Amino acid sequence: MGLLDKLKGLLFGNEAVSEGKQDAKPGAKPADAKVEQKPIITKPKEEKPVADKITVGHVHMSGCTGCLVSLADNYEGLLTILDKYADLVYCLTLADVRHIPKMDVALVEGSVCINDECSMEEILETRENAAIVVALGGCACYGNTTRFCRGGQQNQPQHEGYLPIGDLIKVDVYIPACAPTPQQIRNVCLMAYLLLKGNDEQKALATAYLTPLMNLAAAGTEACGCDLMTEVINQGLCCGCGSCAAACPVRAVTMQYGKPQIERDLCIKCGACYAQCPRSFFSFDVCGQYESITNLIAEVMKP
Amino acid sequence: MEYLGQYKAVYKAKSGCEDILAKAQDGGIVTSMFAYALETGIIDGAIVAGPGSEPYKPEPMIATTVEELFASRGTKYSVSPNLALIKEATRSYGLDKIGIVGTPCQIQAVRKGQLYPVGLRDVPDKIVLALGIFCMENFPYQGLFQMVEDHCATKIENVTKMDIGKGKFSVYTERGVNSQIPLKVTHKYEQPGCHVCLDYVANMADISTGSVGTPDGWSTVFVRSAAGEAAFNKAVEAGWIIAESMDGVKPGLELVEKLATEKITKNQKYLEHRAHKDHAALKPLRNPYI
C-alpha cells in the first residue's frame, strides 16, 4: 500500500472539494469541519506522519449509518485518529472515493442484500481489497434488525434476503452491538494500528486484545439474547453481574433474582449482551492490565 | 502471593465514623470510602447493593447522597447485579464520576467493560472508583432463603445480620446469634457460576476489602491502583478511615492467601473437570477464559 495509491484515490473527484476549500473561511458549521479534514491527508503533511499510518475504509452495506455516526462520535478523538494513526481511504459519507480501494482495515457496516447485485460485488471486492475485514455493528456481525426483513418495502420491494457479511466472506474481527460504541470502535482502530505498525510488545498486546473479537468472528453469524441462556446460564457460567442488562440497547434484558431475563420479542439480535458478558470471554492478560492499557489509550488519543 | 494480585499497600483498617461502624458488616470500609468520595466530589454517585423488595434480597441502586448510601450498609449474601446500572448511571442519572462496589467477578466485568465497551457507550472513562469485596461464593436469593428459613429455622424478616466466618454461616436476630450452620451445609446452594471464578480478593479493583485476615470489627484493605491509592490516602488523612499496618496482625495475610489459594485451585480443578478430558464420550463444557 504505497503513497501513490493513496494520492490516486484522493485525486478522484477531489477537485470540487479542494476548490471549495480555498473559498471556505474557517467556519463553525459542521459541514465546514468535514471539508477541513481533507488537508490532513494532502500535500504538506503527506511527507512524514502519513507513512506510518494504516489505511481504513468504511464500507456501507445495508445498515442505517448508525455505526458510522458512532465512529464519528469520537468527536475530536476521530480527528486524532485520522491525524496520527489512520487514513480514511474510503467512506461514502466522509471521503470522496467511489470505488473500494486497497486498504489495511475495512470497517463494514450493515448486512448484505443478496438480491442486490451491486452489494454482492462490493462485499467480494471488500474482502479482496482489505487485509483485515471488521464487521462493524450488529447487522454486519449477526444480521441484527435486518434479520426480520421480509421484503415488500418501497422503493425496492424485491429486496428481502439479507445476510450478515460472515455468511458470504471470511471476516476477521467482530464489533457487535447496535450501535457499536465509539470507544469500542476507537479501541479496535488503535489496536489494528499497533498490530500493523507497532513494536513487538505492542503487537503482542494488540493480538491479545483482538483475539476475543476474532474468536467471535470465527464463532458464527447468529446472535440473540437467548445466547445468555444457552451459552452462559445453561453452561453454568452466569455470575449475575448484570453486564448484559446494561449492554442491551433495547432494554430486552432485565435482572430477575440475580439472573438475566430476556424479553425475546424485544431482542433485535445485535449480540451486545453476550459479547459484554464477562463469562462469554475473559482475558486475564488483557483485563489484568486495564490500568496501563487505559493510560496508553488516553496518552495516544491526546491531540 | 500471586493469588492476591498486585497491590501498592495493604492495611488493617476500619471506618473513622461511629455511625457507619454501628451498622457495618466489619470495618465499614466500602461505606466510608464512598461517603468520603461523595462528600469530596471524587465521585458523584455510587452503585451499591441497596435493600430490595424482600428481606436480604439486594437490589442494585445508585446512591448520590450519603443518606442513600447508608441505606445499603451491611452484607447481603445474595447476588446484586450492580453492573446492570452502569449505563443507567451515566445516561439517566447523568453522572460523570461513578463509584461501584462489587464482588471479584463484578469487578472483572467492570474492567472488561472498560476495555471492551461493546454495549457500554461513554461508560469506560466514567468509572473512577471500583471497590472490590473478598468473595468465596455467592448465593441466589432462593438458596439464601432456604439456608435461613429451613436450615437455620429463622424467619428471614426477623434477621438483623448474617455473617460468614470461621467456617460457619451465622444468623443474628434481636436476641443475638440465633442459629449457626457449618458452611459445608451451604455449599449446595452456591451459585454455579461461582465455581469457575478465579479471583478471591478482587485483584482488578482500585481498592479491595474484606473481613478475612483482621480481627473482628476491622477489615483487610488492599490498595491497588493509582486512583485507589489517591482516594484511600485522602480518606485516611481526612479521618474517614483509620488504617494501620498489617505487620504482626493475626491471622493476617497468611489466612487471606490460604483461602485465596484454596478457592482458586479448587475452581481451576473444576474448570479442568469441565473440559471432560478423561471422558471420551463427553463433550467439553465452555471455558470463558482465554
Chai-1 contact restraints between the chains, C-beta under 6 A:
chainA,res_idxA,chainB,res_idxB,connection_type,confidence,min_distance_angstrom,max_distance_angstrom,comment,restraint_id
A,P176,B,V118,contact,1.0,0.0,6.0,A-B,restraint_1
A,A177,B,V118,contact,1.0,0.0,6.0,A-B,restraint_2
A,A177,B,G119,contact,1.0,0.0,6.0,A-B,restraint_3
A,T181,B,P117,contact,1.0,0.0,6.0,A-B,restraint_4
A,T181,B,R121,contact,1.0,0.0,6.0,A-B,restraint_5
A,Q183,B,P117,contact,1.0,0.0,6.0,A-B,restraint_6
A,Q183,B,P124,contact,1.0,0.0,6.0,A-B,restraint_7
A,Q184,B,P117,contact,1.0,0.0,6.0,A-B,restraint_8
A,Q184,B,V118,contact,1.0,0.0,6.0,A-B,restraint_9
A,Q235,B,L285,contact,1.0,0.0,6.0,A-B,restraint_10
A,Q235,B,R286,contact,1.0,0.0,6.0,A-B,restraint_11
A,G236,B,P192,contact,1.0,0.0,6.0,A-B,restraint_12
A,L237,B,G193,contact,1.0,0.0,6.0,A-B,restraint_13
A,L237,B,P288,contact,1.0,0.0,6.0,A-B,restraint_14
A,C238,B,G193,contact,1.0,0.0,6.0,A-B,restraint_15
A,C239,B,C105,contact,1.0,0.0,6.0,A-B,restraint_16
A,C239,B,G193,contact,1.0,0.0,6.0,A-B,restraint_17
A,G240,B,V79,contact,1.0,0.0,6.0,A-B,restraint_18
A,G240,B,P81,contact,1.0,0.0,6.0,A-B,restraint_19
A,C241,B,P81,contact,1.0,0.0,6.0,A-B,restraint_20
A,C241,B,L83,contact,1.0,0.0,6.0,A-B,restraint_21
A,C241,B,C105,contact,1.0,0.0,6.0,A-B,restraint_22
A,C241,B,Q106,contact,1.0,0.0,6.0,A-B,restraint_23
A,C241,B,A109,contact,1.0,0.0,6.0,A-B,restraint_24
A,G242,B,P81,contact,1.0,0.0,6.0,A-B,restraint_25
A,G242,B,L83,contact,1.0,0.0,6.0,A-B,restraint_26
A,G242,B,A84,contact,1.0,0.0,6.0,A-B,restraint_27
A,S243,B,L83,contact,1.0,0.0,6.0,A-B,restraint_28
A,S243,B,A109,contact,1.0,0.0,6.0,A-B,restraint_29
A,A245,B,A84,contact,1.0,0.0,6.0,A-B,restraint_30
A,A246,B,L83,contact,1.0,0.0,6.0,A-B,restraint_31
A,A246,B,A84,contact,1.0,0.0,6.0,A-B,restraint_32
A,A246,B,I86,contact,1.0,0.0,6.0,A-B,restraint_33
A,A246,B,K87,contact,1.0,0.0,6.0,A-B,restraint_34
A,A247,B,G119,contact,1.0,0.0,6.0,A-B,restraint_35
A,M255,B,P81,contact,1.0,0.0,6.0,A-B,restraint_36
A,M255,B,A84,contact,1.0,0.0,6.0,A-B,restraint_37
A,Y257,B,Y141,contact,1.0,0.0,6.0,A-B,restraint_38
A,G258,B,V79,contact,1.0,0.0,6.0,A-B,restraint_39
A,G258,B,P140,contact,1.0,0.0,6.0,A-B,restraint_40
A,A272,B,V118,contact,1.0,0.0,6.0,A-B,restraint_41
A,A272,B,G119,contact,1.0,0.0,6.0,A-B,restraint_42
A,A275,B,V118,contact,1.0,0.0,6.0,A-B,restraint_43
A,Q276,B,V118,contact,1.0,0.0,6.0,A-B,restraint_44
A,Q276,B,G119,contact,1.0,0.0,6.0,A-B,restraint_45
A,P278,B,Q108,contact,1.0,0.0,6.0,A-B,restraint_46
A,P278,B,A109,contact,1.0,0.0,6.0,A-B,restraint_47
A,P278,B,K112,contact,1.0,0.0,6.0,A-B,restraint_48
A,R279,B,P288,contact,1.0,0.0,6.0,A-B,restraint_49
A,F281,B,I290,contact,1.0,0.0,6.0,A-B,restraint_50
A,F282,B,P288,contact,1.0,0.0,6.0,A-B,restraint_51
A,F282,B,Y289,contact,1.0,0.0,6.0,A-B,restraint_52
A,S283,B,I290,contact,1.0,0.0,6.0,A-B,restraint_53
A,C287,B,R111,contact,1.0,0.0,6.0,A-B,restraint_54
A,C287,B,K112,contact,1.0,0.0,6.0,A-B,restraint_55
A,Y290,B,R111,contact,1.0,0.0,6.0,A-B,restraint_56
A,Y290,B,Q114,contact,1.0,0.0,6.0,A-B,restraint_57
A,Y290,B,L115,contact,1.0,0.0,6.0,A-B,restraint_58
A,E291,B,S225,contact,1.0,0.0,6.0,A-B,restraint_59
